[in-house]
Amino acid sequence: MRDLKFFTGRAEMPIKKFRKFMMCIAIGFSSLSVPALAHGDPTEMGAGPGTGADHHEKANGAGEAAQNPDMQEMMGDGTMPKIPDRSAPMAPEGNHLEGMGDGHGGMMDHSEAADNSNKSFGERLFIWLGKLHTVVIHFPIAMIVAAFAAEAFGVARGKPDWRSAARIMLVIGALGAVAAAFFGWFAGGFYLYDRNLILTTHRYLGMTVAIGSVLLAWAGIRRFHHNRSEERLFAVLLGLLTIGVLIQAFLGGTFMHGGMNHMNF
């Protein structure tokens, strides 16, 4: 009878591990439900110390053209005439075009793919790697937040299985954070600072999150599981990492959607 319990217990261990693994996979796939948006031209959006001067000159010229009463009337009717440099005029402040009030702050439509046919293979590869940033960022966000929730519940209720699942999710989240930080440099360009302060903060906070998540994942596997005080310390550190991830996600959305417009109620 004792031998039967021994073999039954050993048979249940792979089942529990498989259950934890499937839970992590389910959370990971759920993170893909968020649509991945392609970046626009990073120099036009504030990347780099001052490489977007031409874009600002075009924007200023378009703003002057929009002061023309005839153009204001046409824009009020929902039409978008083109000025000689083939850019659309900017609407005067306070007006909203019909069907165009999407809260993007006049930025380009992310669904429009840029024509890269005239670029070299290396340039197209650089742009493509940058687009992967918006694909992988959902994994560290979902996994690290879920890992904190599972860890907090496991510590509060004394559930070691939940803490084990949290450590697995944290490892996956750490790998995703490293990948997101790597592809993020291709998305925003390899600049040490940007004229857009939000993007600069997003760059280095992303690097901090990636490094912190790797160190914490290692600590979760090797340490912080011997006694209750270490478990609580790990949960607190994981909570701080989660806050950093949420701030990083907010900064990314703020940059991509033209300031605070994406938080309009």
C-alpha positions in Angstrom: 0.0 0.0 0.0 2.9 2.3 0.9 4.5 1.5 -2.5 1.3 2.3 -4.3 1.1 5.7 -2.7 4.8 6.3 -3.6 4.2 5.5 -7.3 0.9 7.5 -7.3 2.7 10.5 -5.9 5.4 10.3 -8.5 2.9 10.0 -11.2 1.1 13.2 -10.0 4.3 15.3 -10.1 4.5 15.4 -14.0 0.8 16.2 -14.1 1.2 19.2 -11.8 4.2 20.4 -13.8 2.3 20.0 -17.0 -0.6 22.0 -15.5 1.7 24.8 -14.5 3.3 24.9 -17.9 -0.1 25.0 -19.7 -1.2 27.8 -17.5 1.8 29.9 -18.4 1.3 29.1 -22.1 -2.4 30.2 -21.9 -1.4 33.5 -20.3 1.2 34.0 -23.0 -1.2 33.4 -25.9 -3.8 35.7 -24.2 -1.2 38.5 -24.4 -1.2 38.2 -28.2 -4.9 39.3 -28.3 -3.6 42.9 -28.2 -3.0 44.1 -31.8 0.6 44.8 -32.6 1.0 48.2 -34.2 3.9 49.1 -36.5 6.1 52.0 -35.6 6.1 55.1 -37.8 9.3 56.9 -38.8 11.1 57.2 -35.4 12.9 60.4 -36.5 9.6 62.1 -37.3 8.3 61.0 -33.9 11.1 62.5 -31.8 13.9 60.0 -32.0 17.5 61.3 -32.0 19.0 64.6 -30.9 17.7 66.6 -33.9 17.2 64.6 -37.1 13.6 65.6 -37.6 14.1 69.2 -38.7 12.8 68.6 -42.2 9.6 67.0 -40.8 9.1 70.1 -38.5 9.6 72.4 -41.5 6.9 70.5 -43.4 4.6 70.6 -40.5 5.1 74.4 -40.1 4.4 74.9 -43.9 1.3 72.8 -43.6 0.1 74.8 -40.6 0.5 78.0 -42.6 -1.4 76.6 -45.5 -4.2 75.6 -43.2 -4.8 79.3 -42.3 -6.2 79.8 -45.8 -10.0 80.3 -45.4 -10.7 78.2 -48.5 -8.7 75.3 -47.1 -10.3 75.7 -43.7 -13.7 75.4 -45.3 -12.7 72.3 -47.3 -11.2 70.7 -44.2 -14.4 71.4 -42.4 -16.3 69.5 -45.1 -14.0 66.5 -44.5 -11.8 66.9 -47.6 -8.0 66.9 -47.4 -6.4 68.9 -50.2 -2.7 68.3 -50.9 -0.1 71.1 -50.8 2.9 71.1 -53.3 5.1 68.8 -51.2 2.3 66.2 -51.2 1.6 66.4 -47.5 -1.8 67.0 -46.0 -2.4 70.4 -44.4 -2.9 70.5 -40.7 -6.3 71.5 -39.3 -6.5 74.7 -37.3 -6.4 74.3 -33.6 -9.8 73.5 -32.2 -11.2 71.9 -35.4 -11.6 68.1 -35.8 -12.0 66.5 -39.2 -14.8 64.1 -39.7 -13.6 60.6 -39.4 -10.1 61.8 -38.4 -10.6 62.5 -34.7 -8.8 59.3 -33.5 -6.8 61.0 -30.8 -3.4 60.4 -32.4 -2.4 64.0 -32.3 -1.9 64.4 -36.1 0.5 61.5 -36.3 0.6 59.1 -39.3 -1.8 56.2 -39.4 -0.1 53.2 -38.0 -2.0 50.8 -40.3 -0.3 52.4 -43.4 2.8 50.4 -44.3 5.6 52.5 -45.6 6.9 51.8 -49.0 10.4 50.3 -48.5 11.0 49.0 -52.0 13.6 51.7 -52.7 15.6 50.8 -49.6 18.5 48.4 -49.4 18.2 45.0 -47.8 20.1 46.2 -44.7 17.7 49.1 -44.3 14.6 46.9 -44.7 16.0 44.4 -42.2 16.6 47.2 -39.7 13.0 48.5 -40.1 11.6 44.9 -39.9 13.5 44.2 -36.7 12.1 47.4 -35.2 8.6 46.2 -36.0 9.1 43.1 -33.9 9.3 45.3 -30.9 5.6 45.8 -30.9 5.1 42.0 -31.3 7.1 40.9 -28.3 6.3 43.6 -25.8 3.0 41.9 -24.8 4.9 38.9 -23.4 6.8 40.6 -20.7 3.9 42.8 -19.8 1.5 39.9 -19.4 3.9 37.4 -17.9 5.5 39.7 -15.3 2.2 41.2 -14.1 0.7 37.7 -13.9 3.8 36.4 -12.1 3.4 39.1 -9.5 -0.3 38.2 -9.0 0.5 34.5 -8.7 3.5 35.1 -6.3 1.4 37.5 -4.1 -1.4 35.0 -3.9 1.0 32.1 -3.2 2.7 34.0 -0.4 -0.6 35.2 1.2 -2.3 31.8 1.1 0.7 29.6 1.5 0.4 28.0 -1.9 3.8 26.8 -3.1 2.4 25.7 -6.5 1.3 29.2 -7.2 4.8 30.5 -6.4 6.4 27.9 -8.6 4.1 29.0 -11.5 5.1 32.6 -10.8 8.8 31.7 -11.1 8.2 30.1 -14.5 6.2 33.0 -15.8 8.9 35.4 -14.6 11.5 33.5 -16.5 9.4 33.8 -19.7 8.7 37.4 -19.0 12.4 38.1 -18.5 13.2 36.6 -21.8 10.5 38.7 -23.4 11.8 41.8 -21.7 15.3 41.2 -23.1 13.9 40.7 -26.6 11.7 43.8 -26.4 14.6 45.9 -25.3 16.8 44.5 -28.1 14.2 45.2 -30.8 13.3 48.5 -29.2 16.7 49.9 -30.2 15.9 49.1 -33.8 12.4 50.6 -33.6 13.7 53.9 -32.1 17.1 54.0 -33.7 20.5 53.7 -32.0 20.6 57.1 -30.2 21.9 57.8 -26.7 19.3 60.5 -26.2 16.3 61.9 -28.0 14.7 65.3 -28.4 11.5 63.5 -27.2 12.1 63.1 -23.4 9.4 60.4 -23.2 11.3 58.2 -25.7 14.6 58.7 -23.9 12.9 57.6 -20.6 11.3 54.7 -22.4 14.7 53.6 -23.8 16.5 53.4 -20.5 13.6 52.3 -18.3 13.2 49.4 -20.8 16.8 48.4 -20.3 16.4 48.6 -16.6 13.3 46.4 -16.7 15.1 43.9 -18.9 18.2 43.6 -16.6 16.1 43.7 -13.4 13.8 40.9 -14.6 16.7 38.7 -15.6 18.3 39.1 -12.1 15.0 38.6 -10.3 14.2 35.5 -12.4 17.6 34.0 -11.5 17.0 34.9 -7.8 13.6 33.3 -7.9 15.0 30.1 -9.1 18.2 30.0 -7.0 17.1 31.9 -3.9 14.2 33.5 -2.0 12.4 30.2 -1.3 14.0 29.0 1.9 11.8 30.8 4.4 8.8 33.1 4.6 10.8 36.3 5.0 12.7 35.6 1.8 9.4 34.8 0.0 8.0 38.2 1.1 11.1 40.0 0.0 10.9 38.4 -3.4 7.2 39.3 -3.7 8.1 43.0 -2.9 10.9 43.1 -5.5 8.6 41.5 -8.0 6.0 44.1 -7.2 8.5 46.9 -7.9 9.4 45.3 -11.2 5.7 45.1 -12.1 5.3 48.8 -11.4 8.3 49.5 -13.7 6.7 47.3 -16.4 3.4 49.2 -16.2 5.1 52.6 -16.3 7.2 51.4 -19.3 4.0 50.3 -21.1 2.4 53.6 -20.3 5.3 55.6 -21.7 5.4 53.4 -24.8 1.7 54.1 -25.4 2.2 57.8 -24.7 5.0 58.1 -27.2 3.2 56.1 -30.0 -0.1 57.9 -29.7 1.2 61.5 -29.5 1.2 62.5 -25.8 -1.6 62.0 -23.4 -4.3 61.7 -26.2 -4.5 58.0 -25.7 -5.8 58.5 -22.2 -8.7 60.7 -23.3 -12.0 59.8 -21.7 
